[in-house]
Amino acid sequence: MRRRDLSTVASADLERRLRIALGKMTARQGDIFLSIRFDQTPYEELAARYGITTNQVMTDFARALCKWSRCLHARFPSLVWPWL
């Protein structure tokens, strides 16, 4: 799959794609993704918040990043991966 040139993507489109990606994540994945990405919350704090290990936090974050990347680079993100 060829990556899109993101310099041509409007911020409104980025926000729409983020909403689509968050809809494809579990609630915990979405919270972990937003907490790490925008609030710089440490993994240890998230692990304590959810009662999981830091490895599980890393796994959830990695899966969330994968879904975000797929939606960000897809031509029609809601149609390309409907099963996510």
C-alpha positions as protocol buffer text, in pm:
chain_id: "A"
residue {
  index: 1
  type: MET
  ca { x: 0 y: 0 z: 0 }
}
residue {
  index: 2
  type: ARG
  ca { x: 134 y: 339 z: -95 }
}
residue {
  index: 3
  type: ARG
  ca { x: 129 y: 604 z: 176 }
}
residue {
  index: 4
  type: ARG
  ca { x: -66 y: 924 z: 125 }
}
residue {
  index: 5
  type: ASP
  ca { x: 106 y: 1262 z: 116 }
}
residue {
  index: 6
  type: LEU
  ca { x: -23 y: 1395 z: 447 }
}
residue {
  index: 7
  type: SER
  ca { x: 81 y: 1754 z: 368 }
}
residue {
  index: 8
  type: THR
  ca { x: -232 y: 1781 z: 153 }
}
residue {
  index: 9
  type: VAL
  ca { x: -472 y: 1655 z: 422 }
}
residue {
  index: 10
  type: ALA
  ca { x: -683 y: 1924 z: 590 }
}
residue {
  index: 11
  type: SER
  ca { x: -708 y: 1932 z: 969 }
}
residue {
  index: 12
  type: ALA
  ca { x: -1085 y: 1870 z: 948 }
}
residue {
  index: 13
  type: ASP
  ca { x: -1011 y: 1550 z: 755 }
}
residue {
  index: 14
  type: LEU
  ca { x: -752 y: 1449 z: 1017 }
}
residue {
  index: 15
  type: GLU
  ca { x: -1009 y: 1499 z: 1293 }
}
residue {
  index: 16
  type: ARG
  ca { x: -1265 y: 1294 z: 1100 }
}
residue {
  index: 17
  type: ARG
  ca { x: -1013 y: 1016 z: 1050 }
}
residue {
  index: 18
  type: LEU
  ca { x: -923 y: 1024 z: 1420 }
}
residue {
  index: 19
  type: ARG
  ca { x: -1292 y: 986 z: 1511 }
}
residue {
  index: 20
  type: ILE
  ca { x: -1318 y: 689 z: 1274 }
}
residue {
  index: 21
  type: ALA
  ca { x: -1003 y: 532 z: 1422 }
}
residue {
  index: 22
  type: LEU
  ca { x: -1127 y: 584 z: 1779 }
}
residue {
  index: 23
  type: GLY
  ca { x: -1454 y: 416 z: 1681 }
}
residue {
  index: 24
  type: LYS
  ca { x: -1259 y: 110 z: 1570 }
}
residue {
  index: 25
  type: MET
  ca { x: -1061 y: 90 z: 1897 }
}
residue {
  index: 26
  type: THR
  ca { x: -1180 y: -58 z: 2223 }
}
residue {
  index: 27
  type: ALA
  ca { x: -1260 y: 200 z: 2490 }
}
residue {
  index: 28
  type: ARG
  ca { x: -939 y: 115 z: 2675 }
}
residue {
  index: 29
  type: GLN
  ca { x: -727 y: 136 z: 2359 }
}
residue {
  index: 30
  type: GLY
  ca { x: -879 y: 473 z: 2275 }
}
residue {
  index: 31
  type: ASP
  ca { x: -817 y: 613 z: 2622 }
}
residue {
  index: 32
  type: ILE
  ca { x: -462 y: 480 z: 2631 }
}
residue {
  index: 33
  type: PHE
  ca { x: -392 y: 619 z: 2283 }
}
residue {
  index: 34
  type: LEU
  ca { x: -527 y: 966 z: 2369 }
}
residue {
  index: 35
  type: SER
  ca { x: -360 y: 970 z: 2712 }
}
residue {
  index: 36
  type: ILE
  ca { x: -17 y: 879 z: 2577 }
}
residue {
  index: 37
  type: ARG
  ca { x: -36 y: 1081 z: 2257 }
}
residue {
  index: 38
  type: PHE
  ca { x: -189 y: 1405 z: 2385 }
}
residue {
  index: 39
  type: ASP
  ca { x: -141 y: 1405 z: 2764 }
}
residue {
  index: 40
  type: GLN
  ca { x: 200 y: 1229 z: 2775 }
}
residue {
  index: 41
  type: THR
  ca { x: 70 y: 1001 z: 3052 }
}
residue {
  index: 42
  type: PRO
  ca { x: 336 y: 749 z: 3162 }
}
residue {
  index: 43
  type: TYR
  ca { x: 272 y: 381 z: 3092 }
}
residue {
  index: 44
  type: GLU
  ca { x: 303 y: 302 z: 3463 }
}
residue {
  index: 45
  type: GLU
  ca { x: 22 y: 544 z: 3549 }
}
residue {
  index: 46
  type: LEU
  ca { x: -205 y: 394 z: 3284 }
}
residue {
  index: 47
  type: ALA
  ca { x: -124 y: 43 z: 3402 }
}
residue {
  index: 48
  type: ALA
  ca { x: -224 y: 139 z: 3757 }
}
residue {
  index: 49
  type: ARG
  ca { x: -540 y: 314 z: 3632 }
}
residue {
  index: 50
  type: TYR
  ca { x: -660 y: 3 z: 3447 }
}
residue {
  index: 51
  type: GLY
  ca { x: -513 y: -263 z: 3675 }
}
residue {
  index: 52
  type: ILE
  ca { x: -300 y: -411 z: 3394 }
}
residue {
  index: 53
  type: THR
  ca { x: 71 y: -450 z: 3329 }
}
residue {
  index: 54
  type: THR
  ca { x: 283 y: -199 z: 3141 }
}
residue {
  index: 55
  type: ASN
  ca { x: 326 y: -462 z: 2869 }
}
residue {
  index: 56
  type: GLN
  ca { x: -51 y: -471 z: 2822 }
}
residue {
  index: 57
  type: VAL
  ca { x: -51 y: -89 z: 2801 }
}
residue {
  index: 58
  type: MET
  ca { x: 217 y: -108 z: 2532 }
}
residue {
  index: 59
  type: THR
  ca { x: 17 y: -373 z: 2344 }
}
residue {
  index: 60
  type: ASP
  ca { x: -301 y: -164 z: 2355 }
}
residue {
  index: 61
  type: PHE
  ca { x: -110 y: 145 z: 2244 }
}
residue {
  index: 62
  type: ALA
  ca { x: 53 y: -43 z: 1956 }
}
residue {
  index: 63
  type: ARG
  ca { x: -283 y: -177 z: 1838 }
}
residue {
  index: 64
  type: ALA
  ca { x: -436 y: 170 z: 1864 }
}
residue {
  index: 65
  type: LEU
  ca { x: -146 y: 317 z: 1664 }
}
residue {
  index: 66
  type: CYS
  ca { x: -198 y: 53 z: 1397 }
}
residue {
  index: 67
  type: LYS
  ca { x: -565 y: 140 z: 1364 }
}
residue {
  index: 68
  type: TRP
  ca { x: -489 y: 514 z: 1362 }
}
residue {
  index: 69
  type: SER
  ca { x: -224 y: 466 z: 1093 }
}
residue {
  index: 70
  type: ARG
  ca { x: -457 y: 260 z: 877 }
}
residue {
  index: 71
  type: CYS
  ca { x: -733 y: 520 z: 900 }
}
residue {
  index: 72
  type: LEU
  ca { x: -490 y: 807 z: 846 }
}
residue {
  index: 73
  type: HIS
  ca { x: -341 y: 665 z: 528 }
}
residue {
  index: 74
  type: ALA
  ca { x: -651 y: 501 z: 380 }
}
residue {
  index: 75
  type: ARG
  ca { x: -829 y: 666 z: 93 }
}
residue {
  index: 76
  type: PHE
  ca { x: -1168 y: 573 z: 245 }
}
residue {
  index: 77
  type: PRO
  ca { x: -1085 y: 467 z: 605 }
}
residue {
  index: 78
  type: SER
  ca { x: -1434 y: 365 z: 712 }
}
residue {
  index: 79
  type: LEU
  ca { x: -1470 y: 134 z: 411 }
}
residue {
  index: 80
  type: VAL
  ca { x: -1121 y: -16 z: 387 }
}
residue {
  index: 81
  type: TRP
  ca { x: -1118 y: -186 z: 726 }
}
residue {
  index: 82
  type: PRO
  ca { x: -1483 y: -228 z: 836 }
}
residue {
  index: 83
  type: TRP
  ca { x: -1389 y: -529 z: 1051 }
}
residue {
  index: 84
  type: LEU
  ca { x: -1151 y: -332 z: 1279 }
}
